[in-house]
């Protein structure tokens, strides 16, 4: 089958002879992929910043598709169902899943206890092949996958596998109260969605920072918020203080993670030399921009080692830090309602559809933000007929 | 500096999920305290282990399911086995894994060559897209690279003389 194949930092290609996935566990399903996104967090893998990313792996944790085969214990799906597959692999039976912490399942990732299982996200997240392929093995098929409602556009559905839940949970973890000022660092797809969702919790003001003008233009219109280019501001933290009567924002959201720009020191130590687990510029700004007693919500992805952040300011300002991988299964029913009622229109973020065969160019375009790319989707041949 | 209006009627869904109870001290999970009894839940059926699966030394076993995308092999595999002797908080774990990843890239190129397939690095790096959408930047980078390589060559050549 066709599948993306990682060959090393900034080198991916299409394999035409990857073996078909097989049922390896009684609760497995095999899904024929119809849409698969490239996520901003895939770029951490693409750039070689995540340890234990092995040559030959297929990335892709945001995908939808059609159930082609089910294991003997799968009773909640049938062959032919079109399904949204959450990016988390979750057993539904461990103590964490029972608490709806589906991003923290204890029975899906042997390689690390600090993260659950994730499709196509290196051996740090379980060593699963991902959905940037024609077919994919989906473990625990009774738990994660959800049948796509009849009237839902596939581009909306694929955005519900990660971008929408992660953006929504970023706002939810902010504990936003009516009238709160919320600042989102990063106008990538997740940051845009976090800004949009911040209003759903009653924000009084939503502000977004990024360095790409086309993304700032987009988020201003899409999320009806303020948006500023940090390159044209001497210090985003001072700017935030000045615009909040010197107090700071009630809620600060880091929607960037390890690829953050804006600080030469962070970029050198975090992205160029890997002396820390990615550049923590956005998190540094989030902590320093928060009001005393405020909340910092982190959905940006970092590597597993350590990062330079002003933890002393967290203590001295009495900040609360909330962070997690999105619990997609917990949020899906509500978010499907929001999409169906028109409150959220996630497919508007998709700027590019690429044939799966053009995966190398798709990664380059997304990584280098060429052609005003916001969200790229890969479409396998069988879904194009 | 703009200021957002106080009337939010133009924002569809404004406040629809507002929840005064969603205070950070209010746990965002269905807390049952079942986890106080430890790793005691009924485990799902276990995926047969028919390949080498490394597991964190912070857990007692391989999880009930696991990925099979790229089992450890070769020199990179030896480095990965070494790394998994150390806990997840240790540089002894992560630094060998990063080294293994780089070694694995060379192994990948050698594997390609063994199969009679030279990797098309230009295409794998998506340079066709760069050429299409950022030709000036690409040419600039290539020129800088050429100058650096030329300077290095000239320096080492002159050393020999």
Boltz contact constraints between the chains, C-beta under 6 A:
constraints:
  - contact:
      token1: [A, 7]
      token2: [B, 108]
      max_distance: 6.0
  - contact:
      token1: [A, 7]
      token2: [B, 124]
      max_distance: 6.0
  - contact:
      token1: [A, 8]
      token2: [B, 105]
      max_distance: 6.0
  - contact:
      token1: [A, 10]
      token2: [B, 125]
      max_distance: 6.0
  - contact:
      token1: [A, 11]
      token2: [B, 124]
      max_distance: 6.0
  - contact:
      token1: [A, 11]
      token2: [B, 125]
      max_distance: 6.0
  - contact:
      token1: [A, 13]
      token2: [B, 124]
      max_distance: 6.0
  - contact:
      token1: [A, 24]
      token2: [B, 47]
      max_distance: 6.0
  - contact:
      token1: [A, 25]
      token2: [B, 47]
      max_distance: 6.0
  - contact:
      token1: [A, 25]
      token2: [B, 65]
      max_distance: 6.0
  - contact:
      token1: [A, 26]
      token2: [B, 45]
      max_distance: 6.0
  - contact:
      token1: [A, 51]
      token2: [B, 94]
      max_distance: 6.0
  - contact:
      token1: [A, 51]
      token2: [B, 97]
      max_distance: 6.0
  - contact:
      token1: [A, 51]
      token2: [B, 98]
      max_distance: 6.0
  - contact:
      token1: [A, 52]
      token2: [B, 97]
      max_distance: 6.0
  - contact:
      token1: [A, 53]
      token2: [B, 101]
      max_distance: 6.0
  - contact:
      token1: [A, 54]
      token2: [B, 70]
      max_distance: 6.0
  - contact:
      token1: [A, 54]
      token2: [B, 104]
      max_distance: 6.0
  - contact:
      token1: [A, 55]
      token2: [B, 104]
      max_distance: 6.0
  - contact:
      token1: [A, 55]
      token2: [B, 108]
      max_distance: 6.0
  - contact:
      token1: [A, 56]
      token2: [B, 70]
      max_distance: 6.0
  - contact:
      token1: [A, 57]
      token2: [B, 69]
      max_distance: 6.0
  - contact:
      token1: [A, 57]
      token2: [B, 70]
      max_distance: 6.0
  - contact:
      token1: [A, 91]
      token2: [B, 44]
      max_distance: 6.0
  - contact:
      token1: [A, 93]
      token2: [B, 41]
      max_distance: 6.0
  - contact:
      token1: [A, 93]
      token2: [B, 44]
      max_distance: 6.0
  - contact:
      token1: [A, 94]
      token2: [B, 41]
      max_distance: 6.0
  - contact:
      token1: [A, 95]
      token2: [B, 34]
      max_distance: 6.0
  - contact:
      token1: [A, 95]
      token2: [B, 35]
      max_distance: 6.0
  - contact:
      token1: [A, 95]
      token2: [B, 41]
      max_distance: 6.0
  - contact:
      token1: [A, 99]
      token2: [B, 29]
      max_distance: 6.0
  - contact:
      token1: [A, 99]
      token2: [B, 30]
      max_distance: 6.0
  - contact:
      token1: [A, 100]
      token2: [B, 29]
      max_distance: 6.0
  - contact:
      token1: [A, 100]
      token2: [B, 30]
      max_distance: 6.0
  - contact:
      token1: [A, 101]
      token2: [B, 29]
      max_distance: 6.0
  - contact:
      token1: [A, 107]
      token2: [B, 44]
      max_distance: 6.0
  - contact:
      token1: [A, 107]
      token2: [B, 63]
      max_distance: 6.0
  - contact:
      token1: [A, 107]
      token2: [B, 64]
      max_distance: 6.0
  - contact:
      token1: [A, 108]
      token2: [B, 63]
      max_distance: 6.0
  - contact:
      token1: [A, 108]
      token2: [B, 65]
      max_distance: 6.0
  - contact:
      token1: [A, 109]
      token2: [B, 63]
      max_distance: 6.0
  - contact:
      token1: [A, 110]
      token2: [B, 53]
      max_distance: 6.0
  - contact:
      token1: [A, 110]
      token2: [B, 55]
      max_distance: 6.0
  - contact:
      token1: [A, 110]
      token2: [B, 62]
      max_distance: 6.0
  - contact:
      token1: [A, 110]
      token2: [B, 63]
      max_distance: 6.0
  - contact:
      token1: [A, 110]
      token2: [B, 66]
      max_distance: 6.0
  - contact:
      token1: [A, 111]
      token2: [B, 56]
      max_distance: 6.0
  - contact:
      token1: [A, 112]
      token2: [B, 56]
      max_distance: 6.0
  - contact:
      token1: [A, 112]
      token2: [B, 88]
      max_distance: 6.0
  - contact:
      token1: [A, 113]
      token2: [B, 56]
      max_distance: 6.0
  - contact:
      token1: [A, 113]
      token2: [B, 58]
      max_distance: 6.0
  - contact:
      token1: [A, 113]
      token2: [B, 59]
      max_distance: 6.0
  - contact:
      token1: [A, 114]
      token2: [B, 88]
      max_distance: 6.0
  - contact:
      token1: [A, 126]
      token2: [B, 67]
      max_distance: 6.0
  - contact:
      token1: [A, 127]
      token2: [B, 67]
      max_distance: 6.0
  - contact:
      token1: [A, 127]
      token2: [B, 69]
      max_distance: 6.0
  - contact:
      token1: [A, 128]
      token2: [B, 67]
      max_distance: 6.0
  - contact:
      token1: [A, 129]
      token2: [B, 69]
      max_distance: 6.0
  - contact:
      token1: [A, 139]
      token2: [B, 65]
      max_distance: 6.0
  - contact:
      token1: [A, 175]
      token2: [B, 22]
      max_distance: 6.0
  - contact:
      token1: [A, 175]
      token2: [B, 23]
      max_distance: 6.0
  - contact:
      token1: [A, 175]
      token2: [B, 24]
      max_distance: 6.0
  - contact:
      token1: [A, 178]
      token2: [B, 18]
      max_distance: 6.0
  - contact:
      token1: [A, 199]
      token2: [B, 11]
      max_distance: 6.0
  - contact:
      token1: [A, 199]
      token2: [B, 14]
      max_distance: 6.0
  - contact:
      token1: [A, 200]
      token2: [B, 13]
      max_distance: 6.0
  - contact:
      token1: [A, 200]
      token2: [B, 16]
      max_distance: 6.0
  - contact:
      token1: [A, 200]
      token2: [B, 17]
      max_distance: 6.0
  - contact:
      token1: [A, 201]
      token2: [B, 17]
      max_distance: 6.0
  - contact:
      token1: [A, 201]
      token2: [B, 18]
      max_distance: 6.0
  - contact:
      token1: [A, 202]
      token2: [B, 15]
      max_distance: 6.0
  - contact:
      token1: [A, 202]
      token2: [B, 18]
      max_distance: 6.0
  - contact:
      token1: [A, 205]
      token2: [B, 4]
      max_distance: 6.0
  - contact:
      token1: [A, 224]
      token2: [B, 11]
      max_distance: 6.0
  - contact:
      token1: [A, 226]
      token2: [B, 2]
      max_distance: 6.0
  - contact:
      token1: [A, 243]
      token2: [B, 1]
      max_distance: 6.0
  - contact:
      token1: [A, 295]
      token2: [B, 24]
      max_distance: 6.0
  - contact:
      token1: [A, 305]
      token2: [B, 94]
      max_distance: 6.0
  - contact:
      token1: [A, 320]
      token2: [B, 24]
      max_distance: 6.0
  - contact:
      token1: [A, 343]
      token2: [B, 12]
      max_distance: 6.0
  - contact:
      token1: [A, 343]
      token2: [B, 13]
      max_distance: 6.0
  - contact:
      token1: [A, 360]
      token2: [B, 123]
      max_distance: 6.0
  - contact:
      token1: [A, 360]
      token2: [B, 124]
      max_distance: 6.0
  - contact:
      token1: [A, 360]
      token2: [B, 126]
      max_distance: 6.0
  - contact:
      token1: [A, 361]
      token2: [B, 126]
      max_distance: 6.0
  - contact:
      token1: [A, 361]
      token2: [B, 128]
      max_distance: 6.0
  - contact:
      token1: [A, 361]
      token2: [B, 129]
      max_distance: 6.0
  - contact:
      token1: [A, 363]
      token2: [B, 126]
      max_distance: 6.0
  - contact:
      token1: [A, 364]
      token2: [B, 126]
      max_distance: 6.0
  - contact:
      token1: [A, 364]
      token2: [B, 129]
      max_distance: 6.0
  - contact:
      token1: [A, 364]
      token2: [B, 130]
      max_distance: 6.0
  - contact:
      token1: [A, 365]
      token2: [B, 129]
      max_distance: 6.0
  - contact:
      token1: [A, 370]
      token2: [B, 133]
      max_distance: 6.0
  - contact:
      token1: [A, 370]
      token2: [B, 134]
      max_distance: 6.0
  - contact:
      token1: [A, 371]
      token2: [B, 133]
      max_distance: 6.0
